[in-house]
Amino acid sequence: MDKTGAPNTPDQSISSASHTGGMGLLNLPNLLTSLRIILIPVFLLLFLTPSPTRSQWAALIFLIAAATDLLDGYMARKMEQITQLGKLLDPIADKLLVISALILLVEFQRVPAILAILLIGREMAITGLRAIATDHGIVIPVERIGKFKTFLQVVAITLLILDSSLLSPLSALGGGIDPHDWGRILLWGSLILALVSAGQYFYKFSKQIQRRN
């Protein structure tokens, strides 16, 4: 969650100037971000040995961690507590959470390796571009397409974490389609949005640089 407000995604349009608020390191938004990082190994330990019960707990931990992504940016904005530490930790926490889940889902053959590679590669490329933008003093507020992409990823990964035996009611509602298939469909959809938003980001960043030159 970028401390400018909404869920942190690198899918952002470009504006200038950076917001700084309360600078205490141990403020509530930073504690929420730290909690997300702490929950990642808990999630991994639960999901490394899949079972119906452990998958329930792993999905719950994943959702709690994802919820802190929403809350920390909201609290940072409301409390004017945007810090350099928060700006550093927040995108790291977001990517560690999603990348950890994707790697395990590939290991358990619930997500195609090519899909995970494209999603992770895209995130790394945009993170690098974001670092360049920051070096040029450019702040990147979140865009709606990025929020929707993040929402799709959270729903998709949660479905894929849960054991199939727990999803049989959803299978009946979905016309007999395996909910894991729905999770994969949503994840492919999030990739399309991610690539579109990445193109927008690169375009807007290049236009901003051109104006400065």
C-alpha positions in Angstrom: 0.0 0.0 0.0 1.6 3.2 -1.1 1.4 5.7 1.7 -0.3 8.1 -0.6 -3.6 6.4 0.1 -4.9 3.4 -1.7 -3.5 -0.2 -2.1 0.0 0.0 -3.2 0.5 -1.1 -6.8 3.1 0.1 -9.2 0.3 0.8 -11.6 0.3 4.5 -11.2 0.0 7.8 -13.0 2.6 10.3 -12.4 2.6 13.5 -10.5 5.3 15.6 -8.9 6.2 16.4 -5.3 6.1 14.1 -2.4 3.9 14.1 0.6 5.5 14.0 4.1 3.5 13.8 7.3 4.3 12.5 10.8 7.8 11.1 10.7 7.8 8.8 13.7 9.1 5.4 12.7 6.8 3.5 15.1 3.5 4.9 13.9 0.4 2.8 13.2 0.8 2.6 9.4 4.4 1.3 9.7 3.3 -1.2 12.4 0.6 -2.5 10.0 3.2 -2.8 7.3 5.6 -4.6 9.7 2.8 -6.9 10.7 2.3 -7.9 7.0 6.0 -8.8 6.8 5.8 -10.9 10.0 2.7 -12.7 8.7 4.5 -13.9 5.5 6.6 -16.6 7.2 3.5 -17.7 9.1 1.6 -18.0 5.9 4.5 -20.0 4.3 4.8 -22.4 7.3 1.0 -23.1 7.1 0.9 -23.5 3.3 4.1 -25.5 2.9 2.3 -28.7 3.9 -1.2 -28.4 2.4 -4.2 -29.9 4.0 -7.8 -28.8 4.3 -7.3 -27.3 7.7 -3.9 -25.8 7.1 -5.1 -24.3 3.8 -8.0 -22.6 5.7 -5.5 -21.0 8.1 -3.1 -20.1 5.3 -5.9 -18.4 3.3 -7.0 -16.5 6.4 -3.4 -15.3 7.1 -3.1 -14.3 3.5 -6.3 -12.3 3.6 -5.3 -10.6 6.9 -1.9 -9.6 5.4 -3.7 -8.3 2.2 -6.1 -6.3 4.5 -3.1 -4.6 6.1 -2.2 -3.4 2.6 -5.4 -1.5 2.5 -5.3 -0.2 6.0 -1.7 1.1 6.2 -2.1 3.5 3.3 -5.5 4.7 4.5 -4.1 5.3 8.0 -1.0 7.0 6.7 -3.1 9.4 4.7 -5.7 10.1 7.5 -3.1 10.5 10.2 -0.5 12.3 8.0 2.1 9.8 9.0 3.8 9.1 5.6 7.5 8.2 6.4 10.5 7.2 4.4 10.6 3.9 6.2 7.0 3.2 5.2 7.8 4.1 1.6 10.6 1.5 1.7 8.9 -1.3 3.6 5.5 -1.1 2.0 6.2 -2.2 -1.6 8.7 -4.8 -0.3 6.0 -6.3 1.9 3.4 -6.3 -0.9 5.7 -8.1 -3.3 7.0 -10.6 -0.8 3.5 -11.6 0.1 2.3 -12.1 -3.5 5.5 -13.6 -4.8 5.7 -16.1 -1.9 2.2 -17.3 -2.6 2.8 -17.6 -6.4 5.9 -19.6 -5.9 4.2 -22.1 -3.7 1.2 -22.3 -6.0 3.5 -23.2 -8.8 5.2 -25.8 -6.6 1.8 -27.4 -5.9 0.9 -27.2 -9.6 -2.1 -24.9 -9.1 -0.6 -22.0 -11.2 1.3 -22.4 -14.5 4.9 -21.4 -14.1 4.7 -19.1 -17.1 1.9 -17.1 -15.4 3.9 -16.7 -12.2 7.0 -15.7 -14.1 5.1 -13.0 -16.1 3.4 -11.6 -13.0 6.7 -11.6 -11.0 8.7 -10.2 -13.8 6.2 -7.4 -14.5 6.3 -6.4 -10.8 10.1 -6.4 -10.8 10.3 -4.3 -13.9 7.8 -1.7 -12.6 9.6 -1.6 -9.2 12.8 -0.7 -11.0 11.1 2.0 -13.0 9.5 3.3 -9.8 13.0 3.6 -8.3 14.1 5.6 -11.2 11.0 7.8 -10.9 11.7 8.4 -7.2 15.3 9.3 -8.1 13.9 12.0 -10.4 11.6 13.3 -7.6 8.5 11.9 -9.2 5.6 10.7 -7.0 3.3 8.0 -8.3 -0.3 8.0 -7.1 -2.3 4.8 -7.6 -4.7 4.3 -10.5 -8.0 2.5 -10.5 -6.8 -0.2 -12.8 -4.1 -1.0 -10.4 -6.6 -1.3 -7.5 -8.7 -3.7 -9.6 -5.7 -5.8 -10.6 -4.7 -6.1 -6.9 -8.3 -7.1 -6.0 -8.3 -9.8 -8.7 -5.0 -11.2 -7.5 -6.1 -11.4 -3.8 -9.4 -13.2 -4.8 -7.6 -15.5 -7.2 -4.7 -16.5 -4.8 -7.2 -17.1 -2.0 -9.2 -19.5 -4.1 -6.0 -21.3 -5.2 -4.7 -21.6 -1.6 -7.9 -23.3 -0.3 -8.1 -27.1 -0.6 -10.5 -28.3 -3.3 -12.5 -30.2 -0.7 -13.4 -26.9 0.9 -14.6 -25.4 -2.3 -17.2 -27.9 -3.4 -20.1 -25.5 -2.6 -18.5 -22.9 -4.9 -18.1 -25.6 -7.6 -21.9 -26.2 -7.5 -22.6 -22.5 -7.8 -20.1 -22.1 -10.6 -21.8 -24.7 -12.8 -19.5 -27.5 -11.8 -16.3 -25.6 -12.7 -13.4 -26.3 -10.3 -12.9 -23.1 -8.2 -9.2 -23.5 -8.7 -9.9 -23.0 -12.4 -11.8 -19.8 -11.5 -8.7 -18.8 -9.5 -6.5 -19.3 -12.5 -8.9 -17.4 -14.8 -8.9 -14.5 -12.4 -5.1 -14.6 -12.2 -4.7 -14.5 -16.0 -7.2 -11.6 -15.9 -5.0 -9.8 -13.4 -2.0 -10.3 -15.7 -3.8 -8.6 -18.6 -4.6 -5.6 -16.3 -1.1 -5.6 -15.0 0.4 -5.5 -18.5 -2.0 -2.8 -19.6 -1.3 -0.6 -16.6 2.5 -1.2 -16.9 2.3 0.1 -20.5 0.4 3.2 -19.2 3.0 3.7 -16.5 5.9 3.5 -18.9 4.2 5.9 -21.3 3.3 8.5 -18.6 6.8 8.2 -17.1 8.5 8.8 -20.4 6.2 11.8 -21.1 7.1 13.3 -17.7 10.8 12.9 -18.4 10.4 14.4 -21.9 8.8 17.5 -20.4 11.6 17.9 -17.9 14.2 17.7 -20.7 
